[in-house]
Amino acid sequence: MEKENLLIVESPHKSKTIQSYLKDKNFIVASSVGHIKDIKISGKENLGIDVDNDFYTHYSILPNKETVVSKLKELSIGRNVYLATDPDREGEAIAMSLLIELGLDTKDENRLVFNEITKEVILSSIEHPRKIDLNLVDAQEARRILDRIIGFRLSKLLQSRIGSKSAGRVQSVALKIIVDREKERNAFVPTTYYNIEAVFDDFTAPYLLQDDTKHITDLELAKQIVAQSTNPFYVDTVSTKEVKKYPHPAFTTSTLQQESINTLKLSSYVTMKLAQSLYDNGFITYMRTDSVRLSDVFKGSTINHIKEKYGEKYAGFYNYTNKDNSQDAHEAIRPTYIKNTPSEIESKLKDKNEIRLYTLIYNRALASMMSASLYSSKEVILITNGHKYKTNQNILLFDGFEKVLPNKDMVKNNSSFIKKLEPKDSKDSNVITINASSVGYTTKETLPPYRYTESGLIKELENKGIGRPSTYSTIISTLKSRDYTITDAKTKCFIPTPQGISTIDQLDKFFLPIINVTYTKEMEDSLDNVALGKEKKLDLLNRFYPEFKTLYDEAKVNMEKVQEFSSELCPICGNQLVKKTSKYGQFFACSDYPKCKYIKREPKEEPVVLDELCPECGSNLVQRKNSKGKIFIGCSGYPKCRYIKKDPLEEPQVLDELCPNCGNHLIKRNNSRGTSFIGCSNYPKCKYIKK
């Protein structure tokens, strides 16, 4: 009798999809529900890492995964085991943890990798198993060790000295980018300049600056140009050229997040959650990628689809190259089948935002294989008394990929006003004239550098090689939850808080050699080299740690404790009161702590009576604070009536831990009473709450 097979994936939802493909193949599909192990919080400084013994790392099974591991061990008995965790470094590390716990051998070819959840790809990957890539495992472990050492030590130091909640290897560099931009804005001195424009019946023509001049900053000169720009205006030159516009490549993780934020108004966190669901259901390829490569099979089927639906002339080609720092582990994000049009699968998706995101992915991948659009670009130079003005016009000749995805970068103008300015004969070019209805100038000021939106910050992180696209949403959520940034309600831009600025000021003072853009990018490159086998994990760690320890030891001695003193004196011992921070918020206590443990108790605020009535008992609602200082609205009839008005929840903080029930990320959020709890991000489909 043929031996049964056990295939282990990360997501329970994915396991059900794959099981349906393998129901006749003697396979049982189970899930690890994400990570089964993590570095212990134990030992010196709770690092769980023996830095003096080649960074030996102590792991333990996660408390909520003991049952999962026991079940997998039971299922593995007497079966061939295949490890099909996600196709990235983190997935490779999870596969390694499973291999160790299930008593398998690193020499076994039991690792399956697939970029899409389709029957053909799953069956093909089963036919081509490989060994676990120990280089990928080392790269992931090196990243975790670096993040644990830097994160734990810097966070504890900053908490004790300036009250900041945390710091991190990549998180703090992202914050530094935001803070440095704010400092640039504060130091910016605006310059006044003057825009000159001639207005005609059908168009306007800006003044043509000469000799690489950016602006006219002399008011008298601006007035002089306007005074001398009198009718008639002579047509100096008319030039026409055809311009091709090519489509963008298919999405990477970063470009998908940026486009989703800008077009769909979905945060990076929501975007990645929706993309995960689309991937698990087999509709798109793996959503964590920095590659723009597409498979030959998909390119072939897409070209045929374009020819059938739009015609031969709309079929293009795909010739994009990846950036130098791209890992190119798997393809760009694309639909698994080009025949799965958004309208075809809409009924299979319950969340309307899933279909919106799928449509974005589908159209981008389809357009990337279509022909270029073609424009007639015309430029006219007008001259009067030696002063030149320029106008142009773009006329769409062939829509190409814009049949599917309009090009937002190209300003189109299909009116025929330029035809009036074109000479009938080249000999007549100097005698064509036109009169302006007015010529004038407007006063402008140069603007400071723009603050970063979420999309802009993601683009900047990617351009500078900071972190990895799969971590961007977590980085941004962390900066918000740590109160390091706020978001401007109107512009949606990040503004650093005083605490965020103070955090970077201290890190700049003591840790600038390692908390900066250049060092962080170089570290990412080194981690890539470990993954490729070009560098050893220990060499990287041994190069990093001595420099970090020197900086840390100096900061531990010299970083001053920032205290905000009150003018009030302690009623017990007479010392000044000082502001302190706890997990419940800020309060004043005696500066002679621990000798004196006086804490100032704020007088209990009286609730504010509102005009609104309780929907349950008809009493007035009141606004009050709970024991943690959180404002809420509840019934004035409490405790007889316990009604509490639910407010929109704050944006959740995404955690690395996965839900033991469904495999989605756990998130930390506040309920309507202001109490923090950890639950599944897939609520209300999954109602798991961590006890």
FIVEXNU-751866 format. One line per 8 residues: for each residue z, x, y of C-alpha. Coordinates in pm, whole numbers. Each point is the difference from the previous one (the first is absolute). Example, Ala and Ser with C-alpha at 12.3 -4.5 7.8 and 13.67 -1.06 7.14 Angstrom:
<sites>
780 1230 -450; -66 137 344
</sites>
This chain:
<sites>
0 0 0; -95 132 343; 293 120 210; 84 -214 302; -27 136 354; 235 -34 296; -150 34 348; 250 34 287
-92 -78 361; 218 -28 311; -49 -361 107; 94 -301 -218; -278 -198 164; -252 271 -84; 125 9 -360; -89 -368 -43
-352 56 137; -61 300 -228; 150 -177 -302; -265 -270 36; -269 270 -27; 159 158 -310; 105 -309 -195; -242 89 -284
63 376 11; 338 31 -176; 177 85 328; 332 -107 147; 17 46 378; 339 47 167; 116 113 344; 251 252 130
37 -209 319; -60 308 213; 229 303 -16; 255 18 -281; 175 313 133; 104 153 328; 179 312 119; 374 -45 -33
215 -28 310; 252 253 -121; 100 365 19; 9 213 314; -62 -219 306; -107 -278 -240; -344 162 -26; -28 -22 -379
-187 331 28; 136 342 -97; -166 209 271; 157 318 -141; -145 -55 -347; -374 -24 64; 48 -343 161; 92 -155 -333
-13 -374 58; 246 -242 -161; -153 -337 -85; 157 -317 -127; -137 -333 -114; 17 -255 279; 287 -245 -61; -230 -302 -6
-247 170 -238; 226 68 -299; -108 -325 -166; -368 73 74; 25 350 -152; 182 -133 -309; -272 -259 -53; -278 259 39
174 231 -249; 20 -287 -246; -367 -90 50; -110 362 -42; 144 36 -350; -284 31 -252; -271 -44 264; -246 228 179
118 15 360; -238 17 297; 126 54 354; -215 -181 256; 208 22 316; -176 4 337; -270 265 52; 182 214 257
269 268 12; 279 -254 2; -152 -172 -302; -27 335 -178; 371 64 66; 90 -344 -139; -210 74 -309; 193 327 -42
333 -184 21; -119 -244 -267; -124 283 -218; 343 168 9; 198 -320 -62; -224 -112 -286; 15 342 -167; -373 71 32
-166 340 30; -176 141 307; -269 128 -237; -91 -354 -103; -312 -154 151; 159 -330 92; -60 -32 374; -247 -268 107
-141 -15 351; -207 -280 149; -95 -81 355; -66 -369 -53; 141 -275 -221; -320 -109 -175; -61 -36 -372; -278 261 -10
208 264 181; 316 -70 -205; -187 30 -330; -177 315 119; 327 166 105; 152 -70 -343; -289 195 -150; 69 297 231
375 71 16; 126 331 140; 321 197 14; 246 -55 282; -104 220 293; 307 217 52; -138 129 329; 1 -353 142
355 -49 -131; 110 325 166; -160 -100 331; 179 -336 -2; 333 158 -95; -39 265 272; -58 -276 255; 311 -186 -117
210 317 14; -119 84 351; 60 -354 121; 344 -16 -162; 121 334 144; -135 -58 350; 80 -371 10; 355 18 -131
109 302 199; -163 -86 333; 105 -366 -23; 364 89 -61; 0 255 281; -159 -234 255; 225 -289 -101; 311 208 64
-120 156 328; -209 -256 188; 30 -320 -204; -360 -7 -122; -46 -181 -329; -242 233 -179; -256 277 19; -277 103 -236
-272 254 -65; -285 -236 94; 186 -287 167; 135 228 274; -342 152 72; -144 -350 43; 285 -77 242; -66 330 180
-363 -102 56; 119 -325 163; 269 171 210; -229 285 113; -257 -256 116; 271 -182 199; 100 327 165; -366 63 89
-14 -342 162; 320 61 198; -131 334 127; -343 -142 87; -103 2 368; -284 -247 70; -306 98 202; -179 -247 227
-377 -16 -43; -288 -227 106; -260 -176 -215; -327 -73 177; -234 -269 -127; -323 -164 112; -33 -371 -80; -344 -152 -64
-104 -355 -90; -16 61 -377; 215 306 -53; 236 257 146; -54 375 21; 288 248 35; -41 308 218; -118 300 -203
245 288 39; -147 350 11; 106 342 -131; 248 -126 -262; 213 -163 269; 235 -255 -159; 106 -187 311; -57 -20 373
345 65 147; -106 36 367; 13 -337 179; -218 117 288; -264 121 -246; 7 -337 -179; -47 -182 331; -285 234 93
-183 -60 -330; 36 -377 38; -127 11 360; -304 208 -100; -85 -218 -304; -234 -236 183; -290 -212 -119; -249 46 -142
97 178 -326; -286 188 -164; -47 19 -377; 29 371 -73; -35 4 -379; -15 -249 -286; 66 143 -345; -11 -185 -331
111 119 -341; 75 -161 -333; 360 40 -119; 120 -49 -356; 358 -110 -64; 136 69 -346; 280 -197 -170; 347 141 -52
95 116 -352; 214 -215 -229; 372 -13 82; 262 261 -71; 368 -101 10; 29 113 360; -317 -164 132; 84 -323 -185
343 -11 165; -149 69 344; -273 -262 -31; 239 -259 -144; 242 54 289; -276 -19 262; -211 -280 -149; 234 -213 -213
319 74 200; 182 85 -325; 254 284 -1; -54 304 -223; 286 -122 -221; -156 -344 -53; -345 154 -46; 118 227 -281
191 -281 -170; -312 -221 1; -219 288 -117; 241 68 -289; -33 -362 -110; -381 15 19; 2 319 -208; 243 -136 -262
-221 -308 -37; -307 215 -57; -187 -91 319; -4 341 174; 29 364 -100; 318 202 48; 122 -37 357; 169 341 47
-284 240 68; -128 234 269; -348 24 -150; -316 -177 118; -183 70 -326; -155 -292 -193; -95 -1 -368; -367 20 -94
36 -322 -203; 128 -193 303; -266 148 228; -274 -103 -241; 123 -358 -42; 54 -37 374; -352 117 89; -142 -256 -245
221 -272 150; -118 85 354; -366 -13 -104; 47 -335 -173; 198 -165 281; -136 158 320; -330 166 -92; -129 349 -71
15 120 360; 377 -57 16; 74 237 -288; 126 334 124; 182 293 -160; 350 146 -14; 34 359 113; 351 58 133
212 310 -45; 378 14 -15; 218 179 250; 112 352 -87; 358 -111 -73; -104 -292 -223; 145 5 -352; -299 -202 -132
207 -110 -299; -182 -333 -17; -256 -211 176; 8 -174 333; 143 -353 7; -270 -242 -110; -45 -325 -194; -9 58 -375
-317 -211 -27; -242 -53 287; -82 -344 -144; 361 -104 71; -80 -124 349; 291 -130 208; -116 -359 -51; -16 56 -379
361 112 -35; 165 -199 282; 129 -264 -241; 170 271 -210; 208 128 292; 303 -199 114; 78 192 320; -249 -60 283
63 355 125; -111 137 -338; -344 -155 45; -13 126 360; 78 353 -114; -236 -22 -295; -280 -116 232; 65 302 221
-17 237 -299; -302 -171 -152; -210 -6 318; 83 362 85; -104 123 -347; -314 -216 -1; -104 105 351; 53 368 -86
-293 -26 -246; -236 -176 241; -267 143 228; 66 109 357; -45 -240 289; -266 92 256; 23 -27 379; -236 59 285
212 187 254; -139 8 353; 137 193 295; -108 -36 364; 89 241 281; -20 -150 350; 5 213 313; 60 -64 368
39 267 268; 67 262 -266; 271 -204 -176; -59 -96 -363; 116 -308 -188; -42 -72 -370; -32 -314 -212; -83 -41 -366
-83 -266 -255; 30 -18 -379; -230 -245 -177; 55 -69 -371; -328 45 -189; 129 -20 -360; 350 -110 -101; 30 198 -329
365 21 -107; 93 -214 301; -128 -295 -201; 338 28 -176; 218 197 240; -86 -4 374; 33 335 175; 277 -38 256
-74 342 152; -348 -90 124; -29 -206 320; -304 -223 -40; -203 -146 283; -313 -186 -96; -99 -111 351; -325 130 139
109 128 342; -114 357 -68; -357 -116 -55; -13 -73 372; 75 366 67; -255 148 -241; -320 124 169; -325 -158 -113
-160 340 39; 167 340 0; -162 78 337; 190 -291 155; 346 119 -114; 106 121 344; -94 -314 188; 201 -258 -197
291 -117 212; 286 -245 -31; 262 -120 247; 374 -3 -64; 199 -301 112; 296 230 73; 132 354 -44; 370 72 11
290 197 -138; 320 -100 -177; 321 201 11; 135 108 -337; 279 218 -135; -10 223 -305; 218 -140 -277; 266 181 -202
-64 61 -371; 21 -322 -197; 302 -74 -216; -65 -38 -371; -57 -335 -163; 70 -22 -374; -370 48 -68; -21 289 248
301 175 -152; -146 -28 -350; -327 151 126; 189 283 171; 207 75 -311; -314 15 -211; -191 216 250; 288 247 15
51 1 -378; 356 -135 20; 129 -169 -315; -229 -201 -223; -163 -339 77; 206 -171 -271; 319 94 191; -105 -112 350
134 -355 -23; 337 128 -124; 17 259 280; -67 -266 265; 251 -246 -150; 264 275 -5; -50 89 367; 49 -365 93
298 -63 -226; 178 315 123; -29 -128 359; -203 306 99; -286 -208 139; -63 -345 137; -335 -176 27; -125 -118 337
-52 -374 -31; -320 0 209; -179 321 -102; 147 30 -353; 58 370 74; 292 210 -122; 258 95 262; 270 248 -104
358 -112 56; 257 231 165; 136 67 -349; -347 91 -124; -51 239 293; 344 153 -52; -79 53 -369; -320 192 78
169 200 277; 255 130 -251; -260 63 -269; -218 186 254; 298 211 100; 108 102 -350; -276 -81 -250; -328 32 192
-139 270 -238; -9 -254 -285; 1 -342 170; -339 24 166; -357 -105 -67; -137 339 -106; 276 84 -247; -9 -348 -154
-377 14 -48; 26 345 -156; 266 -133 -236; -235 -285 -102; -270 259 -67; 245 200 -212; 91 -311 -199; -372 -59 -55
-28 357 -129; 286 -60 -244; -183 -312 -123; -315 207 -51; 187 280 -177; -74 247 279; 367 45 91; 325 -16 -196
265 -257 84; 276 262 10; -200 228 229; -35 -286 249; 372 -90 -16; 116 360 21; -218 50 307; 136 -311 167
372 11 -73; 117 328 160; -155 -94 336; 143 -352 -18; 348 125 -95; 6 245 291; -92 -276 246; 243 -245 -157
294 241 1; -60 82 368; -29 -369 93; 318 -84 -191; 188 248 218; -170 -59 335; -112 -364 13; 246 -171 232
154 -332 -73; -123 -243 262; 273 -240 101; -4 -278 257; 344 -25 154; 144 -314 153; 201 -1 320; 269 -183 -197
291 184 -159; 147 -58 -342; 303 -231 38; 179 185 -283; -39 371 83; -170 12 342; -318 186 -104; -340 -129 111
-180 -259 -208; -338 106 -140; -298 -205 -120; -63 25 -374; -258 -144 -236; 55 -153 -342; -218 -202 -232; 130 -310 181
-107 122 344; 164 181 293; 366 -13 100; 257 198 203; 280 196 -165; 247 274 89; -156 345 53; 303 157 -175
-99 -146 -336; 121 56 -274; 340 68 158; -27 -329 184; -190 -280 -172; -8 -250 283; -312 -220 15; -68 -224 295
-42 -356 -114; -240 -196 215; 125 -346 103; -153 -267 -211; -290 -160 182; 5 -375 38; -305 -167 -158; -272 -124 237
-58 -374 -44; -370 -90 -20; -178 -326 78; -149 -2 -351; 167 -217 -266; 79 92 -359; -258 -161 -233; 265 -51 -269
298 -157 183; -114 -66 358; 253 231 170; -110 243 268; -134 336 -111; 170 311 140; -107 362 41; 258 254 -116
40 347 -155; 99 67 -357; 243 273 -109; -279 259 15; -100 -84 357; -314 -188 -103; -85 -301 219; -77 -320 -188
-18 -375 62; 214 -232 -210; 177 -333 2; 301 -49 229; 155 -204 -280; 61 309 -213; 168 25 -254; -57 -368 -83
-372 48 61; -143 339 -93; -352 -47 137; -159 322 138; -333 -3 178; -237 244 -159; -174 247 227; -309 205 -85
115 305 -192; -32 349 140; -277 216 -145; 126 122 -337; 61 364 -89; -211 100 -300; 193 192 -266; -129 243 -263
170 -207 -271; -204 -259 -190; 99 -350 -111; 115 -4 -366; -150 -348 -45; -352 33 139; -54 362 109; -55 -59 371
190 209 253; 354 -102 90; 69 -53 369; 313 2 212; 21 -288 244; 246 -223 183; 60 -361 -87; 55 -267 263
369 92 20; -80 360 86; 113 131 -339; -210 276 -153; -119 -37 -356; -259 155 -231; -251 -223 -169; -355 -15 -132
-288 26 249; -187 -259 -208; 238 -282 102; -27 -297 -51; -209 66 -313; 274 236 -118; 356 -79 110; 169 317 -125
296 116 213; 173 327 -73; 373 -49 -62
</sites>
